[in-house]
Amino acid sequence: MRTDAGNLLWDPPNALDRPLLDKIAELGGAAAIVASHRHMDGSQMSLSHRLGNVPVLVHSADRHGFSGKTR
């Protein structure tokens, strides 16, 4: 989702390849990643690190099982 306040990545794909990272950069980077559920938390945290440690937003009910730092 593109906004004036920054781009939001909602449940990004599990495949973190160079074309995906280049496209995100082309569109202005990411302000945050939203995880609608936690089964892909490893790839979401990896993507966060590759994008400058942007926050990964997780529902409080899922936060207990998430493998990284969330908000």
C-alpha positions in Angstrom: 0.0 0.0 0.0 1.5 3.3 -1.0 0.8 6.4 1.1 2.2 9.8 1.6 3.5 8.7 5.0 5.4 5.8 3.5 4.8 2.4 1.9 3.2 -0.5 3.8 4.0 -4.0 2.8 1.1 -6.3 3.7 2.0 -10.0 4.0 4.9 -9.8 1.6 5.8 -13.0 -0.3 8.1 -15.6 1.2 10.5 -15.4 -1.8 13.0 -12.5 -1.0 14.8 -12.1 -4.3 16.7 -9.2 -5.8 13.8 -8.2 -8.2 11.4 -7.9 -5.3 13.9 -5.7 -3.3 14.6 -3.6 -6.4 10.9 -3.1 -7.0 10.3 -2.0 -3.3 13.2 0.4 -3.6 11.8 1.8 -6.9 8.5 2.4 -5.3 10.1 4.4 -2.4 11.0 1.7 0.1 8.9 0.6 3.0 7.9 2.3 6.2 6.5 -1.0 7.8 5.6 -4.6 7.2 2.2 -5.9 8.4 1.9 -9.6 9.3 -1.8 -10.6 9.2 -0.7 -13.9 10.8 2.5 -15.4 12.0 3.3 -18.4 9.8 5.8 -16.4 7.7 7.4 -14.5 10.5 11.0 -15.6 9.5 10.7 -14.1 6.0 9.0 -11.0 7.2 11.8 -10.4 9.7 14.4 -11.1 7.1 12.8 -8.6 4.7 12.6 -6.1 7.6 16.4 -6.4 8.1 17.1 -6.1 4.4 15.0 -2.9 4.3 16.8 -1.2 7.1 15.0 -2.8 10.1 11.6 -1.4 9.3 9.0 -2.4 11.9 7.0 -5.5 11.5 3.4 -4.9 12.8 1.7 -7.9 14.4 -1.6 -8.3 16.1 -1.1 -8.6 19.8 -2.8 -12.1 19.8 0.1 -13.4 17.5 3.0 -11.5 19.1 3.8 -14.2 21.6 4.9 -16.6 18.9 6.7 -14.2 16.6 10.4 -14.8 16.2 11.6 -11.2 16.1 11.1 -7.7 17.4 7.6 -6.4 16.5 5.4 -3.5 17.2 
